[in-house]
Amino acid sequence: MSYDVDFEFEKEIDIEVEAEVELEWDIEFKKDVDVDIKVESDVDIKDNLTQVNVDAEAYGENTLVEIDMAVLTTDYLSHASVSVISAVD
Protein backbone atom coordinates (compact mmCIF):
# COMPACT_ATOMS: atom_id res chain seq x y z
CA MET A 1 0.00 0.00 0.00
CA SER A 2 1.31 3.27 -0.96
CA TYR A 3 0.01 6.71 -0.13
CA ASP A 4 0.78 9.89 -1.81
CA VAL A 5 0.32 12.61 0.83
CA ASP A 6 0.89 16.32 0.49
CA PHE A 7 1.10 17.93 3.88
CA GLU A 8 1.27 21.60 4.75
CA PHE A 9 1.22 23.07 8.22
CA GLU A 10 0.90 26.70 9.16
CA LYS A 11 0.70 27.94 12.69
CA GLU A 12 0.44 31.55 13.71
CA ILE A 13 1.51 32.31 17.28
CA ASP A 14 0.58 35.61 18.85
CA ILE A 15 1.86 36.02 22.40
CA GLU A 16 1.11 39.04 24.52
CA VAL A 17 2.97 39.31 27.81
CA GLU A 18 1.97 41.71 30.52
CA ALA A 19 4.21 41.91 33.52
CA GLU A 20 3.99 43.97 36.63
CA VAL A 21 7.24 44.17 38.57
CA GLU A 22 7.32 45.54 42.08
CA LEU A 23 10.72 46.05 43.64
CA GLU A 24 11.35 47.03 47.21
CA TRP A 25 14.60 47.84 48.97
CA ASP A 26 15.16 48.22 52.64
CA ILE A 27 18.67 49.56 53.11
CA GLU A 28 19.96 50.43 56.52
CA PHE A 29 23.36 52.13 56.68
CA LYS A 30 25.11 52.79 59.96
CA LYS A 31 28.53 54.28 60.43
CA ASP A 32 30.18 55.11 63.71
CA VAL A 33 32.86 57.77 63.62
CA ASP A 34 35.00 58.38 66.64
CA VAL A 35 37.29 61.36 66.31
CA ASP A 36 39.56 62.21 69.17
CA ILE A 37 41.58 65.37 68.69
CA LYS A 38 43.95 66.58 71.32
CA VAL A 39 45.94 69.75 70.80
CA GLU A 40 48.46 70.88 73.33
CA SER A 41 50.31 74.15 73.08
CA ASP A 42 52.90 75.39 75.50
CA VAL A 43 54.19 78.90 74.93
CA ASP A 44 56.86 80.24 77.18
CA ILE A 45 57.72 83.85 76.37
CA LYS A 46 61.02 84.74 77.93
CA ASP A 47 62.05 87.83 76.03
CA ASN A 48 60.10 90.27 73.86
CA LEU A 49 56.42 90.27 72.92
CA THR A 50 54.54 92.46 70.48
CA GLN A 51 50.77 92.28 70.26
CA VAL A 52 48.51 94.27 67.92
CA ASN A 53 44.72 94.27 67.95
CA VAL A 54 42.98 96.37 65.32
CA ASP A 55 39.36 96.75 64.32
CA ALA A 56 37.91 98.86 61.49
CA GLU A 57 34.39 99.44 60.23
CA ALA A 58 32.86 101.57 57.49
CA TYR A 59 29.10 101.99 57.07
CA GLY A 60 26.99 103.84 54.54
CA GLU A 61 27.82 105.48 51.25
CA ASN A 62 31.17 107.08 50.43
CA THR A 63 33.01 105.89 53.55
CA LEU A 64 36.58 104.70 53.90
CA VAL A 65 38.52 102.90 56.58
CA GLU A 66 42.09 101.86 55.95
CA ILE A 67 44.57 100.26 58.34
CA ASP A 68 48.25 99.84 57.66
CA MET A 69 50.33 98.10 60.25
CA ALA A 70 53.79 96.72 60.73
CA VAL A 71 55.04 94.45 63.48
CA LEU A 72 58.62 93.50 64.15
CA THR A 73 59.74 91.32 67.01
CA THR A 74 63.28 90.05 67.46
CA ASP A 75 65.33 88.87 70.41
CA TYR A 76 66.24 92.48 71.12
CA LEU A 77 63.27 94.53 69.89
CA SER A 78 59.48 94.57 70.02
CA HIS A 79 57.89 97.13 67.71
CA ALA A 80 54.32 97.74 66.46
CA SER A 81 53.21 100.56 64.22
CA VAL A 82 49.63 101.21 63.13
CA SER A 83 48.33 103.87 60.77
CA VAL A 84 44.56 104.37 60.52
CA ILE A 85 42.65 106.46 58.00
CA SER A 86 38.95 107.04 58.44
CA ALA A 87 36.97 109.34 56.14
CA VAL A 88 33.46 110.11 55.02
CA ASP A 89 32.41 112.20 52.02
Distance bins in CASP14 RR format, pairs under 12 A and 6 or more apart:
PFRMAT RR
TARGET T0000
AUTHOR 0000-0000-0000
RMODE 2
METHOD distances of the structure
MODEL  1
43 49 0 0 0 0 0 1 0 0 0 0 0
45 51 0 0 0 0 0 1 0 0 0 0 0
45 73 0 0 0 0 0 1 0 0 0 0 0
45 75 0 0 0 0 0 1 0 0 0 0 0
45 78 0 0 0 0 0 1 0 0 0 0 0
46 75 0 0 0 0 1 0 0 0 0 0 0
47 73 0 0 0 0 1 0 0 0 0 0 0
47 74 0 0 0 0 1 0 0 0 0 0 0
47 75 1 0 1 0 0 0 0 0 0 0 0
47 76 0 0 0 0 1 0 0 0 0 0 0
47 77 0 0 0 0 1 0 0 0 0 0 0
47 78 0 0 0 0 1 0 0 0 0 0 0
48 71 0 0 0 0 0 1 0 0 0 0 0
48 72 0 0 0 0 1 0 0 0 0 0 0
48 73 1 0 1 0 0 0 0 0 0 0 0
48 74 1 0 0 1 0 0 0 0 0 0 0
48 75 1 0 0 1 0 0 0 0 0 0 0
48 76 1 0 0 1 0 0 0 0 0 0 0
48 77 1 0 0 1 0 0 0 0 0 0 0
48 78 1 1 0 0 0 0 0 0 0 0 0
48 79 0 0 0 0 1 0 0 0 0 0 0
48 80 0 0 0 0 0 1 0 0 0 0 0
49 71 0 0 0 0 0 1 0 0 0 0 0
49 73 1 0 0 1 0 0 0 0 0 0 0
49 74 0 0 0 0 0 1 0 0 0 0 0
49 75 0 0 0 0 0 1 0 0 0 0 0
49 77 0 0 0 0 0 1 0 0 0 0 0
49 78 1 0 0 1 0 0 0 0 0 0 0
49 79 0 0 0 0 0 1 0 0 0 0 0
49 80 0 0 0 0 0 1 0 0 0 0 0
50 69 0 0 0 0 0 1 0 0 0 0 0
50 70 0 0 0 0 0 1 0 0 0 0 0
50 71 1 0 1 0 0 0 0 0 0 0 0
50 72 1 0 0 1 0 0 0 0 0 0 0
50 73 1 0 1 0 0 0 0 0 0 0 0
50 74 0 0 0 0 1 0 0 0 0 0 0
50 77 0 0 0 0 1 0 0 0 0 0 0
50 78 1 0 1 0 0 0 0 0 0 0 0
50 79 1 0 0 1 0 0 0 0 0 0 0
50 80 1 0 1 0 0 0 0 0 0 0 0
50 81 0 0 0 0 0 1 0 0 0 0 0
50 82 0 0 0 0 0 1 0 0 0 0 0
51 69 0 0 0 0 0 1 0 0 0 0 0
51 71 0 0 0 0 1 0 0 0 0 0 0
51 73 0 0 0 0 1 0 0 0 0 0 0
51 78 0 0 0 0 1 0 0 0 0 0 0
51 79 0 0 0 0 0 1 0 0 0 0 0
51 80 1 0 0 1 0 0 0 0 0 0 0
51 82 0 0 0 0 0 1 0 0 0 0 0
52 67 0 0 0 0 1 0 0 0 0 0 0
52 68 0 0 0 0 0 1 0 0 0 0 0
52 69 1 0 1 0 0 0 0 0 0 0 0
52 70 0 0 0 0 1 0 0 0 0 0 0
52 71 1 0 1 0 0 0 0 0 0 0 0
52 72 0 0 0 0 0 1 0 0 0 0 0
52 73 0 0 0 0 0 1 0 0 0 0 0
52 78 0 0 0 0 0 1 0 0 0 0 0
52 79 0 0 0 0 0 1 0 0 0 0 0
52 80 1 0 1 0 0 0 0 0 0 0 0
52 81 0 0 0 0 1 0 0 0 0 0 0
52 82 1 0 0 1 0 0 0 0 0 0 0
52 83 0 0 0 0 0 1 0 0 0 0 0
52 84 0 0 0 0 0 1 0 0 0 0 0
53 67 0 0 0 0 0 1 0 0 0 0 0
53 69 0 0 0 0 0 1 0 0 0 0 0
53 71 0 0 0 0 0 1 0 0 0 0 0
53 80 0 0 0 0 1 0 0 0 0 0 0
53 82 0 0 0 0 1 0 0 0 0 0 0
54 65 0 0 0 0 0 1 0 0 0 0 0
54 66 0 0 0 0 0 1 0 0 0 0 0
54 67 1 0 1 0 0 0 0 0 0 0 0
54 68 0 0 0 0 1 0 0 0 0 0 0
54 69 1 0 0 1 0 0 0 0 0 0 0
54 70 0 0 0 0 0 1 0 0 0 0 0
54 71 0 0 0 0 0 1 0 0 0 0 0
54 80 0 0 0 0 1 0 0 0 0 0 0
54 81 0 0 0 0 0 1 0 0 0 0 0
54 82 1 0 0 1 0 0 0 0 0 0 0
54 83 0 0 0 0 0 1 0 0 0 0 0
54 84 1 0 0 1 0 0 0 0 0 0 0
55 65 0 0 0 0 1 0 0 0 0 0 0
55 67 0 0 0 0 1 0 0 0 0 0 0
55 69 0 0 0 0 0 1 0 0 0 0 0
55 82 0 0 0 0 0 1 0 0 0 0 0
55 84 0 0 0 0 0 1 0 0 0 0 0
55 86 0 0 0 0 0 1 0 0 0 0 0
56 63 0 0 0 0 0 1 0 0 0 0 0
56 64 0 0 0 0 1 0 0 0 0 0 0
56 65 1 0 1 0 0 0 0 0 0 0 0
56 66 1 0 0 1 0 0 0 0 0 0 0
56 67 1 0 1 0 0 0 0 0 0 0 0
56 68 0 0 0 0 0 1 0 0 0 0 0
56 69 0 0 0 0 0 1 0 0 0 0 0
56 82 0 0 0 0 0 1 0 0 0 0 0
56 83 0 0 0 0 0 1 0 0 0 0 0
56 84 1 0 0 1 0 0 0 0 0 0 0
56 85 0 0 0 0 1 0 0 0 0 0 0
56 86 1 0 0 1 0 0 0 0 0 0 0
56 87 0 0 0 0 0 1 0 0 0 0 0
57 63 0 0 0 0 1 0 0 0 0 0 0
57 64 0 0 0 0 0 1 0 0 0 0 0
57 65 1 0 0 1 0 0 0 0 0 0 0
57 67 0 0 0 0 0 1 0 0 0 0 0
57 84 0 0 0 0 0 1 0 0 0 0 0
57 86 0 0 0 0 1 0 0 0 0 0 0
58 64 1 0 0 1 0 0 0 0 0 0 0
58 65 1 0 1 0 0 0 0 0 0 0 0
58 66 0 0 0 0 1 0 0 0 0 0 0
58 67 0 0 0 0 0 1 0 0 0 0 0
58 84 0 0 0 0 0 1 0 0 0 0 0
58 85 0 0 0 0 0 1 0 0 0 0 0
58 86 1 0 0 1 0 0 0 0 0 0 0
58 87 0 0 0 0 1 0 0 0 0 0 0
58 88 0 0 0 0 1 0 0 0 0 0 0
58 89 0 0 0 0 0 1 0 0 0 0 0
59 65 0 0 0 0 1 0 0 0 0 0 0
59 86 0 0 0 0 0 1 0 0 0 0 0
59 88 0 0 0 0 1 0 0 0 0 0 0
60 88 0 0 0 0 1 0 0 0 0 0 0
60 89 0 0 0 0 0 1 0 0 0 0 0
61 88 0 0 0 0 1 0 0 0 0 0 0
61 89 1 0 0 1 0 0 0 0 0 0 0
62 87 0 0 0 0 1 0 0 0 0 0 0
62 88 1 0 0 1 0 0 0 0 0 0 0
62 89 1 1 0 0 0 0 0 0 0 0 0
63 85 0 0 0 0 0 1 0 0 0 0 0
63 86 0 0 0 0 1 0 0 0 0 0 0
63 87 1 0 0 1 0 0 0 0 0 0 0
63 88 1 0 1 0 0 0 0 0 0 0 0
63 89 1 0 0 1 0 0 0 0 0 0 0
64 84 0 0 0 0 0 1 0 0 0 0 0
64 85 1 0 0 1 0 0 0 0 0 0 0
64 86 1 0 0 1 0 0 0 0 0 0 0
64 87 1 0 1 0 0 0 0 0 0 0 0
64 88 1 0 0 1 0 0 0 0 0 0 0
64 89 0 0 0 0 1 0 0 0 0 0 0
65 83 0 0 0 0 0 1 0 0 0 0 0
65 84 1 0 0 1 0 0 0 0 0 0 0
65 85 1 0 0 1 0 0 0 0 0 0 0
65 86 1 0 1 0 0 0 0 0 0 0 0
65 87 0 0 0 0 1 0 0 0 0 0 0
65 88 0 0 0 0 1 0 0 0 0 0 0
66 82 0 0 0 0 0 1 0 0 0 0 0
66 83 0 0 0 0 1 0 0 0 0 0 0
66 84 1 0 0 1 0 0 0 0 0 0 0
66 85 1 0 1 0 0 0 0 0 0 0 0
66 86 1 0 0 1 0 0 0 0 0 0 0
66 87 0 0 0 0 1 0 0 0 0 0 0
67 81 0 0 0 0 0 1 0 0 0 0 0
67 82 1 0 0 1 0 0 0 0 0 0 0
67 83 1 0 0 1 0 0 0 0 0 0 0
67 84 1 0 1 0 0 0 0 0 0 0 0
67 85 1 0 0 1 0 0 0 0 0 0 0
67 86 0 0 0 0 1 0 0 0 0 0 0
68 80 0 0 0 0 0 1 0 0 0 0 0
68 81 0 0 0 0 1 0 0 0 0 0 0
68 82 1 0 0 1 0 0 0 0 0 0 0
68 83 1 0 1 0 0 0 0 0 0 0 0
68 84 0 0 0 0 1 0 0 0 0 0 0
68 85 0 0 0 0 1 0 0 0 0 0 0
69 79 0 0 0 0 0 1 0 0 0 0 0
69 80 1 0 0 1 0 0 0 0 0 0 0
69 81 1 0 0 1 0 0 0 0 0 0 0
69 82 1 0 1 0 0 0 0 0 0 0 0
69 83 1 0 0 1 0 0 0 0 0 0 0
69 84 0 0 0 0 1 0 0 0 0 0 0
70 79 1 0 0 1 0 0 0 0 0 0 0
70 80 1 0 0 1 0 0 0 0 0 0 0
70 81 1 0 1 0 0 0 0 0 0 0 0
70 82 0 0 0 0 1 0 0 0 0 0 0
70 83 0 0 0 0 1 0 0 0 0 0 0
71 77 0 0 0 0 0 1 0 0 0 0 0
71 78 0 0 0 0 1 0 0 0 0 0 0
71 79 1 0 0 1 0 0 0 0 0 0 0
71 80 1 0 1 0 0 0 0 0 0 0 0
71 81 1 0 0 1 0 0 0 0 0 0 0
71 82 0 0 0 0 1 0 0 0 0 0 0
72 78 1 0 0 1 0 0 0 0 0 0 0
72 79 1 0 1 0 0 0 0 0 0 0 0
72 80 1 0 0 1 0 0 0 0 0 0 0
72 81 0 0 0 0 1 0 0 0 0 0 0
73 79 1 0 0 1 0 0 0 0 0 0 0
73 80 0 0 0 0 1 0 0 0 0 0 0
END
